[in-house]
Amino acid sequence: MSLSKRTAICPGSYDPITNGHLDVISRASLIFDHVIVAVVNLPIRKGSTLFSAEERVEMVSEVTSDLENVSVETFSTLVVDFARERGAATIVKGLRAISDFEYEFEMNQLNRQQAPDIESVYLMASPQYSFVSSSGIKELATFDGDIAGMVPPLVAERLKEELSR
């Protein structure tokens, strides 16, 4: 399959999806004709997830439903292999801080080694989301912290339900 420069992959665990993720996805949807939000089935770096892959896909699909050129899928392979299978020539990631840059720089080099024909593009976090992370959201929600404005209302509700079990 030939790769399209107009199709991009936005990979992540999305456990849960945050307004920062949504910001990057929506901005990517303005740049590319088709954006595939790629929800990693079993993240290696982050270990187990609070929500199953199916639950994460459901939440991401619901909160991106207004973005007509965005679709959501799970993947369990190397991200470059998934991109190639979907005909995507670009991987889009968000960057919040130096720590993100260090990790993403390393991943970019590994990805380029595996697939030099697939480019990585980084979008800087919007200032209001530069401190928002899924792990931080889960920690706040665990202790009844205020997560309004950091996640969509649907996600806040699902977190509350899941953590009350």
Residue pairs with C-beta under 8 A, 6 or more apart in sequence:
1 84
1 85
1 87
2 87
3 83
3 84
3 87
3 88
3 89
3 117
3 118
4 33
4 34
4 87
4 88
4 89
5 89
5 90
6 32
6 33
6 34
7 32
7 33
7 34
7 35
7 36
7 86
7 87
7 88
7 89
7 90
8 28
8 31
8 32
8 34
8 35
8 36
8 88
8 89
8 90
8 91
8 92
8 121
9 35
9 36
9 38
9 79
9 82
9 83
9 86
9 88
9 90
9 91
9 92
10 21
10 24
10 25
10 28
10 35
10 36
10 37
10 38
10 91
10 92
10 93
11 38
11 40
11 75
11 79
11 82
11 91
11 93
12 21
12 37
12 38
12 39
12 40
12 93
13 39
13 40
13 43
13 46
13 49
13 56
13 134
14 21
14 37
14 39
14 56
14 59
14 60
14 134
15 43
15 46
15 49
15 50
15 51
15 56
15 134
15 138
16 50
16 51
16 56
16 59
16 134
16 137
16 138
16 151
16 155
16 158
16 159
17 56
17 59
17 60
17 63
17 134
17 151
17 152
17 155
18 129
18 132
18 133
18 134
18 137
18 150
18 151
18 155
19 129
19 132
19 149
19 150
19 151
19 152
20 94
20 96
20 125
20 126
20 129
20 130
20 132
20 133
20 150
21 94
21 134
22 63
22 64
22 152
23 94
23 125
23 126
23 129
24 92
24 93
24 94
24 123
24 125
25 35
25 37
25 64
25 67
25 70
26 64
26 67
27 123
28 35
28 92
28 123
29 35
29 67
29 69
29 70
31 92
32 69
32 90
32 92
33 69
34 69
34 70
34 71
35 67
35 69
35 70
35 71
35 92
36 70
36 71
36 72
36 73
36 86
36 88
37 60
37 64
37 70
37 71
37 72
37 73
38 73
38 74
38 75
38 79
38 82
38 83
39 53
39 56
39 57
39 60
39 72
39 73
39 74
39 75
40 53
40 74
40 75
40 76
40 79
41 53
41 74
41 75
41 76
42 49
42 53
42 76
43 49
46 135
49 56
50 138
50 159
50 162
50 163
51 59
51 158
51 162
53 74
54 74
55 158
57 72
57 73
57 74
59 154
59 155
59 158
60 72
61 72
62 154
63 152
63 154
63 155
64 70
64 72
73 86
75 82
77 85
78 111
78 114
79 91
79 111
80 91
80 111
80 114
80 115
80 118
81 114
81 115
83 89
83 90
83 91
83 115
83 118
84 115
84 118
88 118
89 117
89 118
89 119
90 118
90 119
90 120
90 121
91 111
91 118
91 119
91 120
91 121
92 120
92 121
92 122
92 123
93 104
93 120
93 121
93 122
93 123
94 100
94 122
94 123
94 124
94 125
95 101
95 104
95 122
95 123
95 124
95 125
96 125
96 129
96 130
96 131
96 132
96 133
97 130
104 120
104 122
107 120
108 120
111 118
111 120
112 120
125 132
129 150
132 150
137 147
137 150
137 151
137 159
138 159
138 163
139 145
140 146
140 147
140 150
141 147
141 156
141 159
141 160
141 163
142 163
147 156
147 159
148 156
151 159
